[in-house]
Amino acid sequence: MTDLYRVLGVSQRASASEIKSAYRRRARKLHPDVSSSPDANAKFAKLSEAYRVLGDPKLRAQYDRGEPVYARAAFYASRDAEVVACQRKFDRIVDEMIARERQETAARSHAVSVVVPLFLSAFYVALTKPRFIQDMNLIGRLLLLAIACYALHYLVKNLAIVLGRYTYRIPDHITSVFHEEAPRDKHISRKAGLVFLVCGYLASLGLGLVLDKLAHLNHDSYLAPATITGALLYPPIAVLIIGCCRRVAWFLDRPFRVNTDQNQNQ
């Protein structure tokens, strides 16, 4: 009798999440579209059968008790047809897993592209105190202000997306009885996320000011109007620039992604 735990590479005490992770990890290596092994189909079918049993709490309990769990469908014409159908089913599962991982990777990349430029630009403004505003004429200042207003709108919208994706709202005392305390996939409250953003922004400004004082790079006052204005205008513009660059890169990479998806579907 095949040891299904050994097929997945987990112990008998493995949790459901560990079994799922082990299946994902091995499916990427043993999938017939990836593996060059001549018996890749058989190995992947065996792996999929192990996950079918151990991934189901009822079937896993039957397997642990030594009861038969390899029920065969009577309407299949042959064992080969059953293997093909099972492989198609688990191919769809693997494709869904890969799609979810791509979405999670894109979401993390989006969050980094918003938060990191915000903090770094705040640090840079506090450190160097750029004098773009003083050197501009009236038209240039109005244009910069218009860009900054749009950039601020862009920043607020994207921060709201990031907070909505990774944080949860704490219900008030009246409605908390009828709602769950916190979603399982979100570990940070909305208030904690906002505190992190505000503190990170202020810490970036403070670190820049401290290094500026130690290095004596500028002689402007910390509370000079240009310094305060720059700290408010430049970070949103930096986030907007990074967002535009990511958008252009996504647009240029789109034909490659389409061709890759078509090749995988064939």
N, C-alpha and C positions, 0 to 999 in steps of 0.2 A: 504494500500500500504506500502510495506516494505521500511524503511528509509535506503538507501544504505550507506549513510554517517555514520549512527549509527552502521551499521554492521562492517564497517572498523574502527570505532572509531576515525573519523576525523571530522573536522568542514567543513561547506560548502565552506569556503575560503581556504581550504587546497590546497597546490601546488601539481603538478604532482609527485615531488620527495617525498613529505610527504605521499601521497596516496600509492606510491610504497613501501615506508619503512613500513607503517602500514600494508600493505598486507603481506610483508615478515615476520614481527613480529608475526602476528596472524596466518599465515600459518604454522609456526613452531609449534605452540601450538595445532592447530585444525586439522592438517593433520592426516588422519586415521591411518597411520603407527606409529604415536607418541601418539595421544590422546587415552585414554581408555574409553571415553564416548560412550555410545551405539548409540547415534545419531551423531557421529563424521562425518559420510559421508554427512549427510544432512547439518550440520553446515559448513563443508568445501565447499560443493557445493554452499551454499548461499554466503559464503565469496568470492569464485571464481567468482560468478555471479556479485557481487558488484564490484569487481576489473575489470571485463570485461567491465562494463559500465563506471565506474568512471575513469578507466585508459585510456579510449579512449576519446579524447577531443570532438569529434562529438557526441558520445553517451551521454557523460556527459552533453553537452549543451542541448540535447533533453530531458534528464531526468530533468534538472533544469527547463526547460520550461513546464514540466508536460506531455510531449509527451511519448507514449509507446516506450519502448526500449527492451522489452522481446520478441524479434522475435524468433519463434520456427522453427526449421528445419522440413520440411514436410517428409523427407525420414526416420526419426527415427520411429521405430516400436512402441515404447512406451516411456512414460516419464522416466522410469527407464533406458532405453537404452541411452537416451539423457544425463541423469545425469552421467552415467558411462563414456560416451564419453567426457563430459565436465571435469569430474574428471581426466581422463587420460591426457587431454590437460594441465590442470593446474598442475598435478603431474610433467609433463615434465618441466613446467616453474619453479616450485619450485626446482627441481633437478638441473636445469641450474643455478639458483640463488645460491644454496648451493655450486655448483662446482666453481662458480666465487668467492664466499667468501673464499673458501679453497685456491684458487690460490692467492687471495689478502693477506691472512694470511701468506701463504708460502713466498710470495714476501717480506712482511714486516719483517718476521723472518730472511730471507736471508740478507736484508739490515742491520738489527741490528747486526747480527753475523759478519758482515764485519766492520762496522764503530765503534761499541763499543769496540771490542778487539784492534782495531788500536789505539784508543785514550787511553784506559786503559794501554796498554803495553808501549806506549810512556811515560805516566805518571810514570809508574813503573821504566822504565829504567832511567829516569831523577832523580827519587827519590833515588834509591838504587845504581845506577851505577854498575851493575854486571861486574865481572872481568873474565867472561868465556874465553874471547879471550886471555887475558894475560896468563891464566893458561894452555892453549892448546899448543900442539906441532904443528909442521908445517902441518902434515897430518890432524890433527883435525881442524886447521884453514881453510885449503882448503875445507874440507868437510862442515864446517859451511858456508863458502862462497858459495859453490854450492847450499846448501839448501836455503840460503838467496836469491840467484838469482832466483831459482824456485819459492820461496815464493813471491818475488817481482812481478814476472810474474803473479802469481795467484791473488795477490792483485790488480794489475792494471786491469786485466780482469774482476774481480768481481766488482770493483768500476765502470768500464765502463758499466756493466750490470745495476747496481743500478742507475747510472746517467741517462742512457737511459730509465729506467722505470719511474723515478720520475721527470725528468727535461726535458725541451724543449730547442731547439736551437733557438736563435733569428736570423731571416734571415737578410742578409745584405740589404743595401738600394736599390740595384738593383732588387733583387728578392722579397723584402717584399711586393711589390704591388700585386704579384701573389699568395701569401700564407697567411694563417691566422696568426695572431699575436702570438697566443699561444693556444695550445690544451686545451680544457675545463677540461680534467682530470689531467692536470699537471699545478701546480701553481708556480713552481720555474724554473728559467732559468738555462741553463747549466753553465753559468759563476757564478751565485750565488751559485750553488751547489759546484763548485770547490773552491770558496772562503770559503765556510763553512768547507769543508774538510781540506784545508790548515790551516785556522785559528784554527780549532779544534785541529789539530795535534800540532801546535805551542803552543796553549794555554795549552795543556796537558803537553808538555815539560816544559813550563814556570812554571806551577803550581808545577810540581815535583821538579824543581830546587829551587823554593822558599821555599817549605816545607823542602827540604834537608838542605838548609842554616839555616832555623829556628831551625831545630832539631839537626843539626850538626851530621848527620849520616855518612857522608863521608868527606874526606879531599882532594879528587881529584878536580882538576881544572874543571870548567864548560866547557872549551874548550879543555880538554885533548883528545888525539886521541882515547882512549878507549871509552870515553863518546860519542863522535861524531859517532864513528863506531857503537856502540851499539844502538844509536838512529836511525840509518839507517837500521841495520840488524835485530834487534829483533822484532820490531812491525810487519813486514810482516810475520815472522815466527810464531808469535802468532796468526795472522789471519789464516794462513795455518793450524795450529793445530786445531783451533776451527772448521774450515771448514771440516777437516778430521773427527772430532768427530761427526759433524752433518751428514756427509755422512754415517758413520758407524751406527748411530742411525736410519737413514732413511732406510738403508738396513735391519737392524734387525726388524724394524717395518713394513716392506713390507708385510709379510704374514698376519699380522693382518688387514692391510688396504684392502688387496684383499678379505679376508673373509667378512669384513664389507660391501664392495661394492657388493659382491655376495648376501649377505642376503638382502640388500636393493633392489636389482633388482628382487628378487624372489617374 
